[in-house]
Amino acid sequence: MTKAFVVGHPIKHSRSPLIHGHWLKEHGIAGSYERIDVEPVNFGHFLRKFHEQGFAGGNVTIPHKEAAFAGVARRTERAERLKAVNTLWIENGVLWGDNTDVLGFMANLDQSLGIGWEQAVDTALVLGAGGAARGIVAGLQDRPLKRIVVANRTVSKAEELVRDFERYSAVKLAALAWDELNGALAGSQLIVNTTSLGMAGQPPLLIDLDKAPDNAIVSDIVYVPLKTPLLAAAAAQGLRTVDGLGMLLHQAVPGFERWFGVRPEVTPDLRALIVADIEGAA
């Protein structure tokens, strides 16, 4: 029986076991996927020993993604670009790491908006400059956009992200101070929140969407609540919105395929299962 895991600290909130459990049942696979809580001080030991415990691999979540990047023997190009790993597996006795957050975010946009949505987007405005923002910028760089603007409260962190990523594509990157944010909305056809603002228990993200173009797309990677104040405000203005749940679902696909040998699909039934769990916990 193939075993996989999600490791983090804390980890009890993770919906990943529900996602993978659904796919295991759907495909009739005798396997398991479990939560493992590991404190940062013990993560290096866990990384070296999980295969001996019978695990084929697993997912890595907060706060271990950077430590996983440092601890694996080999990395994909995506992981190298992001300097973070969220998917682990053993290949020919070697510990590999990948980052599927890039794939998850872009697949969510493609499924939600339809293939070719980016043809109407010249400029993307990314709010935040942390690990999630890095994944989103990496994904957007591979599409035919003209410009990606990264706004962050600490502008030096946005400038660092721009320096790290500008060599990877011809898409122009720019850093923006947070107090200049509203002025950038008018020229942004895609607005993506990667901060924790709007998450349950956090303050809302306050931006003036009146300044956004009528054809703007507003996306939030937060998925608890499913409709954040930002998405609610965007919908009230008639703007297209993309919630954060799809990113979580789609980023899980490559790992499942690698560990269990079947490529699963993100279906309405799977989404309904996770939505029901989120609403039940509210």
N, C-alpha and C positions, 0 to 999 in steps of 0.2 A: 504493500500500500504506500503510495506516494504522499509525503507530508510536506506542507509548506506553512508559512507563518507571516505575521506582521509583528514587527518589534518596534517599541517606542516607550516613552515614559512621560506622562501616563499613557495607557493604551486602552482602557476599558470603554472609551467612547467610540472606538474605531468601528466603522461599518464594513470594513473589508471582509471579515469572516462571513457576514451575510451575503455579500456579493459572490465570493468564491464558493460558499456553500450552495448557493442557488445554482451556479454553473456545474458544480460536481453532481448535484442531483439531476439537473437537466440532461447531462451527458452520461449518466449512469456510471460515473467513475468512482472506484473505491479509493478515496483519498481523504485527506483532512487539511484544514487550514485553521490555524489557531492564533490567538493573541498571546504575545509574550512581553511582559513588562520587564525591562532591563534598565537599570540606572546607568547614567553615562560612565561612571567609574568602572562598571563591569562590561561595557559594550565590547571592548577589544577582545576580551576572553570569549564572549558569546560568538563573535565573528569567527574566531579560530575554531570553535568547537561545535557549531550547530550541525555540521555535516555528520559528525560522529554520533549525534543524537537521532539520526535517521531523516533529517530534513533535506529535501532537494534544493531548497532555496526559500526566499521569502521577500516580503516588502519591508522597507525601512521608512519610518515616519519620525516626526519631531520627538526628540532633538538630535537624532543620530545620523541625518543624511550626510553631513560634512565628514563625520568620523568614518562612516561607511566608505565614502570616497577615498579617504586616506588609507583605509585598511584593506581594500581589495587589491589583488595582484594585477588584474587587468580591467580596463574600462572601455566602454564604447566612446565614440566621438562625442555623442550627446552629453554623456556624463563629464567628459573632459571639459566641454564648453561651460557646463553649469557648475562644475566643481562640487557636485552633490550627487549621491546615489540613492535611489529609492527601490531598486530591484536587484536581488542577489541570486546567483546560481553557481553551481559547480560544473565546469566543463573540462573534461580530460584531467581531472584532479586539480584544476586551477579555479580559484575564486574570482568570479567576474562581477562587475557592477554596471548597471545601466540607469538612466533616468527617463522614465516614461511620462513624467508630468508634461513634457513638451507635446508628446503624441496625444495625451489625454485632453489637453486644452484645445488643440487644433481639431481633433476629431469631434469634440463637443460643438465647436463652431460650425463645422461642416455639416453635422447631423441636424443641428438646430436651424441653421440659416440656408442650407442647400449649397452644393458644390458651386464654386465661382463667386461666392459672396464678396470676396476680396476685390473683385473688379470695380466695385463702387467705393473702395476705401483708398484714399491717398495717404492719410495720416492716422496713425493710431496713438492714443494717449494712454500710457500705462501709469497707474497710480501706485506708488510704492517702489522700492528698489531692493527688496529682500530676496530670499531664495525663490519664492513663487514668481516674482517679477522676472527673474533671470530666465526661468523656464518659458515664460510667456513671450519675452522678447526673442528668445532663440527660435521659438516656433513661428513668430510673425516675420522674422528675418528671412525665412525660407519661402515667403509668399511675395507676390509682386506689388508690395507697397512702396511708396516713395519715402516715407518718413515715419520714424517711431520716436515719440517724445516720452521721456521718463521723468515724472514729477515725484519728489520725495521731500519730507519735512527736513531731513538733513541732506542738503543738495549735494554735498561732497560724496555721499553714497550713490546718488544717481550718476554723478560724474564718473565714479569708479566703474559702475556697470557699463556706461557708454564706452569707456576706455577698453574694458575687457572684451566687449562684443563687436566693436566697429570693424574689426578685421575680418569678420566672418561673412559679410555680405555687402552688396552695394547699397542696401537700404540705409538712408541717412539716419543717424541717431543723434539725439540732443537731450541734454539734461535741463530740468526746469525746477526752479524754487517753488515751494508749495504755495506761497502767496501770489504767484503768477498764474496759478492753475486756471482760474475762471477766464482769464484772457486767452488761454489756449483752446478752450472748448469750441469756439466758433469754427475753427479749422480742423476739427477732429471728427472723422466719420466713425471711428471705433474708440470707445472709452472702456477701459478695463480696470476694475478695482482689484488689486492684489493685497491690499492691507487688511488688517483685522477689523477696521471700522465697519460697523453694521452687523458684525457677528453678535450672536446672543451674548449679552453681558457686557458688550462694548458700546462706546458712543456711536451714533450714526455718522456716516460720511456726508458732510454738508458741502455740496457743490451746486452751482446754479445751472441746472440743465436747460433753463430757458435760452441760454447762449449757444447750446449745441445745435448743429444742423438738423433739419427735419428728417433726414434720412439716416441719422446716427444710430449706431448699434451700441447698446450699453450692456456690458458683461460684468459679473461679479463672481469671483472664485469662492466666496463664502457660500456655504449651502445649509447652514443652520443660523437663522431661519432661511427657508428656501427662497422666499421673496423678501429680500433685504429692503431697507428704506430707500436705497439707491434705485433698485429695480422697480419698486412701487412708484417712485417719482417719475422714472423714465416711462413706465407703462401709462401713467396718467397723462403724459404728454404725447402719447401715441408713438413713442420710439420703440424699435425692436429691442427685445431683451433676451439675454442668455444667462440662465442661473448657473451656479457652481456645481450642481450635482453631477451633471454630465461629464465634467472633467474627472471627478472621482471614479465614475464608472468606466470611462474609456481608458484611463491610465492603468487599470487593472488587467486589461486584455492581454498585453504582451507577456506579463509574468505568468498568468494562468497557462497560456499556450506553451511557454518554455518548461514549466514544471510538470504539467499534466498531459502535454502532447496534443491538445485540441484547442483550436482558436474559437473562443466563445463570442457571442454577439451581445451588444447592449440593446436590449429589447424593452418595449413598453412594460412588460410584466416585471422585469428586473427593476426598472425605475419605480414602478408602483410599490414594489416590496420595500425599497429603501425610503420612499416618501412616507409610507405608512409607519415605518419605524421612527423616522424623525418626528412625525406628528404625534406618535404615541409617547415619545419622550418629552414633548413640550409641556 
